[in-house]
């Protein structure tokens, strides 16, 4: 049976040395001009030495005006000598030890914070409702703008290849722009880019085609796709299966299955963090018993998809990972949060020195659970509870990456509330520097 130690040959011919992937996680390490820094090289060099066969970067944006957070790396326009040198150093560090490093290219769409863009863009002018975070009401993109964004994805992929990244992953999940186009709840356009699933998927398919034309047949292209938005009226599981079937014709090398959006963040496996609990669609109970949140959903997609597949979210034990691979449920295993606190752990997992990744995150989630809505009294304070839990946890993990980028060890002593405050302060500083540079 296939195990985590086995290499995999992708359809384009590239070979990845094992079946473990460091999943994409936002870093927040770019400078005020949204360029890569030495901190990226420090962080990804450590992960490259840590054992993973594949590293996925956090969001590398295709337009500096619309970011997931102010300190994202951006690839757009003409790269001057300094910008290319920074990207090359990033890529060189992340490909040490025979490791693949793929640039995850993205557009944040309506999930651009107001500190970056008071008026973000989206398929339609439907705003995002997320407690504890400020997002402006978006305006609907014009046709010329849609075509420009497709070109931007192709350009970013081409620059990433030139800089030494060994592949790219297109981010089509988690409520960012491509995911927004797929969702009938967000995309209510009545032109060629909205309405039927075929029209809503056109934006994604055109981006994949444009990227392939730019990078050639022998360069890996991955895609991150929601198995569902887990939101009534959103992108459904049945629609995800159909989109996967259409993607068979587009030459993808890896399809990563995840799920959820900011409004329904099932991507972290927490039921109590939904912004709109009355609109949530529950995860299947069997996915909890199986470590991986989205494995059952991936199984359905696996039945129609011809390209290799990766599942991310929840895997922690070598036994569970090997069981999923051995059952042919997926071809690669994505691992995220444990590598924020155990950046070298995959070497031990592969060697058999350990059987399971750290349970530290379990302690963090228990700590979150103790912050009960009852402590806030009124039901109206539930949104504050969600904000503190959700953004506090997000901040805790992000702060570990900031520390490792600075050459420090993860700080496991920081509490959730302190993390919430420190993360918010860090984002405000980054937004101030961003606006000073660009505005």
SULRA-V813736 format. One record per helix or strand of 2 or more residues. SS is the DSSP state (h for helix, s for strand). FROM is the first residue (numbers start at 1). LEN is the number of residues. Records with the same first field share a line. If there is no record, write none. Layout:
SS: FROM-LEN, FROM-LEN
This chain:
s: 8-2, 15-2, 20-3, 54-3, 60-2, 73-2, 100-7, 121-2, 139-2, 167-6, 220-7, 254-5, 309-4, 332-4
h: 38-11, 81-14, 96-3, 109-3, 143-21, 177-6, 197-4, 202-14, 237-11, 266-3, 271-3, 277-3, 286-4, 295-8, 318-9, 338-4, 345-7, 360-10, 373-4, 379-27, 416-23
